[in-house]
Amino acid sequence: MPGTYCRAFLFETYLSTFKQSLMKISTVVLVLCVLFVGGCKKKNDKPVIIVTPNELIKYGNPGDVVDWNISITSEVKLARLIVKIQPINEYEQVYKDTLLYSKNFSWKLQYLIPQSQAGKTLYFNFTVVDEDGNEGVALKQIQVGDKLLSELTGLQFNTRSNPGNNAFDLEGIVATSSFSDSTIRDIQEYALDTTLQSPTYIWYSPAGGKFVQANNYDYANATALTAQTQFTNSVKEDFTDSLIVGDIYISKLGSTTVDKYMVIRITGITDGANNSDVYTFNIKK
């Protein structure tokens, strides 16, 4: 009997020790699981960026404004929003780079399609980063078509012998005095002899624009892409040739950092009396 009691006591002691060890192991395993799951959850939790409308590709022409609504949510405070644009076969450019300070952010992007992007595909990359470095990404595209240019007729400015309105601002579409800021004088008469009282029939651009003579250009069906292509593939000049009625010139404006092209058609040259000489022309823009 004493031996049996001793064996029972030892068995119960061993069983109690085993249970305690098992509970410790279970606790350790549970803690490790929690840490593992928590670590995995944190690693996989990326900010969500939604750009609507949902279609991947939008279509537009030069001069159109394209809208997107951006909505961002995150379980971690946001840090930064970056929007990059890459025209096909060109370098990527940063369009917007802004700091964020909350877990939610909304913004409406409005993008004016430049005339220089006629006929191209524009790739947009929207990237949002939270304060832990996690990133959310959305991609969009704009397929840019061509644009039929609109015509303005009956535009005029005087020769240099007339001190008033003897230059023209093609971007503002107004005649302007030669005493105004040269950056807005896109076209003006050129003369080596300042005493001349009759038209010289030659233009230049104090604003830094260039001219391409394009008398064979399809003026009636002028578009943004064909005007740009004609200019790009032709010899650029600082001065026009001796102007005659019917001449067509394509000018790339020097008064703006954005590429802008104007198609100019000479419709009249008046050699009048008393400094009333006038150039008359139409433009497509």
C-alpha positions as CSV (number, residue, x, y, z in Angstrom):
1,M,0.0,0.0,0.0
2,P,2.7,2.6,0.8
3,G,4.3,1.8,-2.6
4,T,1.0,2.3,-4.4
5,Y,0.3,5.6,-2.7
6,C,3.8,6.8,-3.5
7,R,3.4,5.9,-7.2
8,A,0.0,7.6,-7.3
9,F,1.5,10.7,-5.7
10,L,4.4,10.8,-8.2
11,F,2.0,10.3,-11.1
12,E,-0.3,13.2,-10.0
13,T,2.8,15.4,-9.5
14,Y,4.1,14.6,-13.0
15,L,0.6,15.2,-14.5
16,S,0.3,18.6,-12.8
17,T,3.8,19.6,-14.1
18,F,2.9,18.4,-17.6
19,K,-0.3,20.5,-17.6
20,Q,1.6,23.6,-16.4
21,S,4.2,23.1,-19.1
22,L,1.5,22.5,-21.8
23,M,-0.2,25.7,-20.7
24,K,3.0,27.7,-21.0
25,I,3.7,26.3,-24.4
26,S,0.1,27.1,-25.5
27,T,0.5,30.6,-24.2
28,V,3.8,31.1,-26.1
29,V,2.2,29.7,-29.3
30,L,-0.8,31.9,-28.9
31,V,1.4,35.0,-28.5
32,L,3.5,34.1,-31.5
33,C,0.3,33.6,-33.6
34,V,-1.0,36.9,-32.6
35,L,2.2,38.6,-33.4
36,F,2.5,36.8,-36.7
37,V,-1.1,37.6,-37.7
38,G,-0.6,41.2,-36.6
39,G,2.6,41.5,-38.5
40,C,1.1,40.0,-41.7
41,K,-1.9,42.2,-41.4
42,K,0.2,45.3,-41.1
43,K,2.4,44.3,-44.0
44,N,-0.6,43.7,-46.3
45,D,-2.6,46.7,-45.3
46,K,-2.1,49.2,-48.2
47,P,-3.9,52.4,-48.7
48,V,-6.8,52.1,-51.1
49,I,-6.9,54.7,-54.0
50,I,-10.0,54.8,-56.2
51,V,-10.1,56.9,-59.3
52,T,-13.5,57.4,-60.9
53,P,-15.0,57.1,-63.5
54,N,-13.9,53.6,-63.5
55,E,-13.0,53.1,-67.2
56,L,-9.2,52.8,-67.8
57,I,-9.2,55.1,-70.9
58,K,-10.7,58.5,-71.4
59,Y,-10.9,60.2,-74.8
60,G,-10.4,63.9,-75.5
61,N,-9.0,66.5,-77.9
62,P,-6.5,69.2,-77.4
63,G,-8.1,72.0,-75.4
64,D,-10.5,69.6,-73.6
65,V,-10.5,69.4,-69.8
66,V,-10.6,65.8,-68.4
67,D,-11.9,65.2,-64.9
68,W,-11.1,62.4,-62.4
69,N,-12.3,62.1,-58.8
70,I,-9.7,60.6,-56.5
71,S,-10.8,59.0,-53.2
72,I,-8.2,57.6,-50.8
73,T,-8.8,55.6,-47.6
74,S,-6.2,54.0,-45.2
75,E,-6.0,52.4,-41.8
76,V,-2.7,54.2,-41.3
77,K,-2.3,58.0,-41.6
78,L,-1.5,59.0,-45.2
79,A,1.7,60.8,-46.0
80,R,1.9,61.7,-49.7
81,L,0.0,61.7,-53.1
82,I,2.0,61.7,-56.3
83,V,0.5,62.0,-59.8
84,K,2.8,61.4,-62.8
85,I,2.1,61.8,-66.5
86,Q,4.0,60.1,-69.3
87,P,3.1,60.9,-72.9
88,I,3.9,57.9,-75.1
89,N,7.6,57.8,-76.1
90,E,8.4,60.7,-73.8
91,Y,9.8,61.2,-70.3
92,E,7.5,60.8,-67.3
93,Q,6.7,64.1,-65.6
94,V,5.4,64.8,-62.0
95,Y,2.0,66.6,-62.3
96,K,1.2,66.7,-58.6
97,D,3.2,65.9,-55.4
98,T,1.5,66.8,-52.2
99,L,1.8,65.9,-48.5
100,L,-1.2,64.3,-46.7
101,Y,-2.0,64.3,-43.0
102,S,-5.1,62.1,-42.4
103,K,-6.4,58.6,-43.1
104,N,-8.9,59.9,-45.8
105,F,-8.4,62.2,-48.7
106,S,-10.5,63.3,-51.7
107,W,-9.5,65.4,-54.7
108,K,-10.8,66.3,-58.1
109,L,-8.2,66.3,-60.8
110,Q,-8.8,68.6,-63.8
111,Y,-6.4,68.2,-66.6
112,L,-6.3,70.5,-69.7
113,I,-5.0,68.6,-72.7
114,P,-2.2,70.6,-74.4
115,Q,-2.3,71.1,-78.1
116,S,1.2,69.5,-78.3
117,Q,-0.3,66.2,-77.2
118,A,-2.6,65.8,-80.2
119,G,-2.8,62.2,-81.4
120,K,-0.9,60.8,-78.4
121,T,-1.7,58.5,-75.5
122,L,-1.1,59.9,-72.1
123,Y,-0.4,57.5,-69.2
124,F,-1.3,58.6,-65.6
125,N,0.1,57.0,-62.5
126,F,-1.6,57.8,-59.2
127,T,0.4,56.7,-56.2
128,V,-0.5,57.2,-52.5
129,V,1.9,56.5,-49.7
130,D,1.1,56.1,-46.0
131,E,3.4,57.0,-43.1
132,D,4.6,53.3,-42.9
133,G,5.7,53.4,-46.5
134,N,2.9,51.3,-47.9
135,E,1.8,52.3,-51.4
136,G,-1.5,52.2,-53.2
137,V,-1.5,52.6,-57.0
138,A,-4.1,53.4,-59.7
139,L,-3.5,53.8,-63.5
140,K,-5.4,55.7,-66.1
141,Q,-5.0,56.8,-69.7
142,I,-6.1,59.6,-72.0
143,Q,-6.3,58.9,-75.7
144,V,-5.9,62.3,-77.4
145,G,-7.5,62.8,-80.8
146,D,-7.1,65.6,-83.3
147,K,-9.0,68.9,-83.1
148,L,-10.4,70.9,-86.0
149,L,-9.1,74.4,-85.5
150,S,-11.6,77.3,-85.3
151,E,-11.2,80.4,-87.5
152,L,-11.1,84.1,-86.6
153,T,-11.4,86.4,-89.5
154,G,-10.7,90.1,-90.3
155,L,-7.9,90.6,-87.9
156,Q,-5.7,93.6,-88.5
157,F,-2.6,95.6,-87.3
158,N,-0.8,98.6,-88.8
159,T,2.7,98.9,-90.3
160,R,5.5,100.2,-88.1
161,S,5.1,103.7,-89.6
162,N,1.9,104.0,-87.5
163,P,2.9,104.2,-83.8
164,G,-0.5,102.9,-82.6
165,N,-1.5,99.2,-82.8
166,N,1.4,98.2,-85.0
167,A,1.8,94.7,-83.6
168,F,-0.5,91.8,-82.7
169,D,-0.9,89.4,-79.8
170,L,-2.0,86.1,-81.3
171,E,-2.6,84.5,-78.0
172,G,-4.8,87.3,-76.8
173,I,-6.1,88.0,-80.3
174,V,-5.7,91.7,-80.1
175,A,-3.7,94.4,-81.8
176,T,-1.2,96.1,-79.5
177,S,1.2,99.0,-79.6
178,S,4.8,98.3,-80.3
179,F,5.6,100.1,-77.0
180,S,3.9,97.3,-75.1
181,D,5.8,94.3,-73.6
182,S,7.6,92.5,-76.4
183,T,6.5,89.1,-75.0
184,I,2.9,89.8,-76.2
185,R,3.9,91.0,-79.7
186,D,3.7,87.7,-81.6
187,I,3.7,89.4,-85.0
188,Q,5.0,92.8,-86.1
189,E,6.3,94.4,-89.3
190,Y,10.1,94.2,-89.8
191,A,12.0,97.0,-91.3
192,L,15.7,97.9,-91.5
193,D,14.9,101.4,-92.6
194,T,12.7,103.0,-89.9
195,T,11.9,105.9,-92.1
196,L,9.9,103.9,-94.6
197,Q,6.3,105.1,-95.0
198,S,5.0,102.0,-96.9
199,P,4.6,98.4,-96.0
200,T,7.7,96.2,-96.0
201,Y,5.7,93.0,-96.5
202,I,7.8,91.2,-93.9
203,W,6.9,90.1,-90.4
204,Y,8.9,88.9,-87.4
205,S,8.1,88.0,-83.8
206,P,9.5,90.1,-81.0
207,A,8.0,87.5,-78.6
208,G,10.4,84.9,-80.1
209,G,8.0,82.9,-82.3
210,K,9.0,81.1,-85.5
211,F,7.4,81.0,-88.9
212,V,6.9,78.2,-91.5
213,Q,5.5,79.1,-94.9
214,A,2.9,76.6,-95.8
215,N,1.0,77.7,-98.9
216,N,0.1,74.1,-99.8
217,Y,-1.3,73.4,-96.4
218,D,-5.0,72.4,-96.2
219,Y,-6.1,75.5,-94.5
220,A,-9.9,74.7,-94.9
221,N,-9.4,71.5,-92.8
222,A,-6.7,72.7,-90.4
223,T,-6.3,70.6,-87.3
224,A,-4.1,70.8,-84.2
225,L,-2.1,67.7,-85.2
226,T,-1.6,68.6,-88.9
227,A,-0.5,72.2,-88.0
228,Q,2.0,70.9,-85.5
229,T,3.3,68.2,-87.9
230,Q,3.6,70.7,-90.8
231,F,5.6,73.1,-88.5
232,T,7.8,70.3,-87.1
233,N,8.7,68.9,-90.5
234,S,9.4,72.3,-92.2
235,V,12.2,74.9,-92.1
236,K,11.6,77.4,-89.3
237,E,12.3,81.0,-90.0
238,D,12.6,84.2,-87.8
239,F,11.1,86.2,-90.6
240,T,8.4,85.7,-93.2
241,D,9.1,86.0,-96.9
242,S,7.8,89.0,-98.8
243,L,4.1,88.7,-98.0
244,I,1.3,88.5,-100.6
245,V,-2.4,88.0,-100.3
246,G,-3.1,84.3,-100.0
247,D,0.1,83.4,-98.2
248,I,-0.3,80.8,-95.4
249,Y,2.1,80.7,-92.5
250,I,2.1,78.4,-89.4
251,S,3.6,80.1,-86.4
252,K,4.8,78.5,-83.1
253,L,4.2,81.2,-80.5
254,G,7.2,82.3,-78.4
255,S,5.0,84.2,-75.9
256,T,4.1,81.1,-74.0
257,T,6.0,78.1,-72.5
258,V,3.2,75.8,-73.7
259,D,3.5,74.7,-77.3
260,K,0.9,76.7,-79.3
261,Y,0.6,76.9,-83.1
262,M,-1.4,79.4,-85.2
263,V,-2.2,79.0,-88.8
264,I,-2.2,82.5,-90.5
265,R,-3.7,83.3,-93.9
266,I,-3.0,86.8,-95.4
267,T,-6.2,88.3,-96.8
268,G,-5.2,91.9,-97.4
269,I,-2.3,94.4,-97.4
270,T,-3.3,98.0,-97.7
271,D,-0.7,100.6,-98.7
272,G,-2.7,103.7,-97.7
273,A,-2.0,107.4,-97.1
274,N,-1.2,109.1,-93.8
275,N,0.2,106.1,-92.0
276,S,-2.9,104.0,-92.6
277,D,-1.1,101.0,-93.9
278,V,-2.8,97.8,-92.6
279,Y,-2.2,94.0,-92.7
280,T,-5.4,92.0,-92.7
281,F,-5.4,88.3,-92.0
282,N,-7.4,85.3,-90.7
283,I,-6.1,82.7,-88.2
284,K,-7.0,79.2,-87.2
285,K,-6.3,78.2,-83.6
